[in-house]
Amino acid sequence: MSAMTPLFMLLSVQAAMGAFDNWWHHELQARLPHRPSARYELALHAAREAIYGVVFFGLAWFAWHGAWAALLAALLLTELGITLADFLEEDRTRRLPPLERVLHTLLTISYGLFLGLMAPVLWGWLQQPTDLVVAPHGWVSWLFTAFALGVWAWSVRNLRAVLRLRRAAAPAAQPQTVPGNSQHHTAPATLVAGATGFVGCALVAQLVQDGQRVIVLTRDVLQARASLGPGVWAVDTLDAIPPETRIDAVVQLAGARVLGMPWTAARRRVLLASRVDTTMAVVALMRRLHHRPRVLVSASAVGFYGASPNASMEPLDEAAPPRPGEFQSDLCAAIEHEARRAEALGVRVVRLRLGVVLGNGGGAYPMQALSARMGLGAVLGHGRQAAPWIHLTDALGLIRFALARNDVQGPINAVAPGGVSQRSFVQALAASFGQRVWLTMPAAPLRWALGEMSTLLLDGQNVVPQAAVALGYQFVHPDLPSALRDLAARGEGGGAP
C-alpha cells in the first residue's frame, strides 16, 4: 500500500462530508447564497474550497519537494485558520442544527487525522531539492481531479454570491432599536411570524424599507438579527412581547417545508404543529395585548381545496369546499380554523391561500430553473394537472394589500389569474432559458416513492383569484411567460422581488 493511500482515503471522506454539508445545510437549509448577512461566511467558504481544490489536484498529480512542500504546508494551515474563523462566524450569525454540528465535528476530526498523516510526508518532501515532481496515482488521480474541479466550481459559485449579495445589500443603514426600549411598547408595529423564510424575509425587507417597525417571531434569533438587520426586533417566543406593546398587524407565514421529507406520521405532526401551534400562539398573544391588532393575515395554501386526480380544470374560487380526509386539505383547514379564532377578538382576519410562489431568493423556482437551464425539465405524469402559481412580487403585493385595505377579509386565493397546466408550466420555464422539454416522469414511480406527498406534484387545483380581482388588486405579473422572463432576467437571487 502506498504511503499516500490513507491520505487519499481520508480526503475522500472529507470531500463526501463537505459536499453534503454544502448542499444540505448551507444551500437547502440555511440558504446562505441568498442571505446578504452571510457574505462573510460565504467568502470563507469560497477561500476554503479554493484551497481544497489545490490540495486535491496537487496531491493527485505531484510530489511537492523543497519550497513547494513549505507552500503546501502553509495552505493547509491557512485552511485550518479559515475553518476556525468560520466556526466563530456561524456561532455569531445562526443557530446550527444538531446534524450540522455533528458533521462539523467529524470534518474537524477527519482533517486533524489528515494533517497528522500528512506531516511526515511533508517533512520528507521538505528535505528534497525544490521541485514540483509529476507523480500520478492511476485512476485515483483522475478521481481527485474531478473532486478538485467540483470544489473549484463551488468556490467560484460562492464568490459570485458574495459579490452579488454585496451589490444587493441596502446601502442605507436601518434605524437602531433596542428590544427593551419603550418605543417597542408604544409605537405600532407589524409582527411577522416565519420572517426568515423565503416570503417572510422579502416581506420584512419591504416593511423596514418603508420605515415600519417590525417584530419577528423566529426559531433562530441569531440568524434573524443577522439577516434582517438591526431595525428588527427578533424574538423566539411570543411570551417575550409585553402586553403593552402596540402591534397594528400580524402576518403569520411560519411553517415547516411541506415538499421534502416523506409524509410519515411523525412528519405530519411536525407540519401541523409548526403552523397550527404558531397560529394558536399568535391568537393567544392578541388576547393578552392591551391594544388588539387591526388585522391578521394568515397564510395557508391552495392545498385547502385538495387534490384533483382526474386533472379537472374546473375553476376553484374561494367558495369551493375543502376535501376532508386529504392531508394537505386538512392541514390548511386546521390553520384557517385557528386563525379565525381571532375574529372573536374583533380582529379582521385574511386567510391567504398561496399557490407556488416563484422567486429567485428561494422556494421551488431556483431548483426548477437550474433543471430547465440544463435541459432537464420534465413533464410529471400526464402533465394536464393544474399548476397554480404566483410571482413573489404579487405574493408580497397581496399581503400588503390585505394589511392596508379594511374591506379585505376572509379567504383570498393568492394565485396569478393566468393559470396553466403542469406541462405548460415546465415548457414555459424551459422556453425562458431558450430550452425545450424532452423528459417525462411517469406518475407511478413518483406515487410509489413519495406516497401521498406526490399529490403536490401530480394532482393540481385550478384555483382562480376571484376575490383579489373583485377587490381591485392589480397583478404585476398576471401571466406566466412574462413572470418567468422577469425572473430569468433578474438571475439567481439578484434584484428586488
Secondary structure by P-SEA (a helix, b strand, c coil): cccaaaaaaaaaaaaaaaaaaacccccccccccccccaaaaaaaaaaaaaaaaaaaaaaacbbbcaaaaaaaaaaaaaaaaaaaaaaaaaaacccccaaaaaaaaaaaaaaaaaaaaaaaaaaaaaaccccccccccaaaaaaaaaaaaaaaaaaaaaaaaaaaaaaaccccccbbbbcccccccccbbbbbcccccaaaaaaaaaaaaabbbbbbbcccaaaaaacccccbbbbcccccccccccccbbbbbcccccccccccaaaaaaaaaacaaaaaaaaaaaaaccccccccccccccccccccccccccccccccccccccaaaaaaaaaaaaaacccccccbbbbbbccccccccccccaaaaaaaaacccccccccccbbbbbcaaaaaaaaaaaaccccccccccccccccccaaaaaaaaaaaacccccbbbbaaaaaaacccccccccbbbbccaaaaaaacccccccccaaaaaaaaaaccccccc
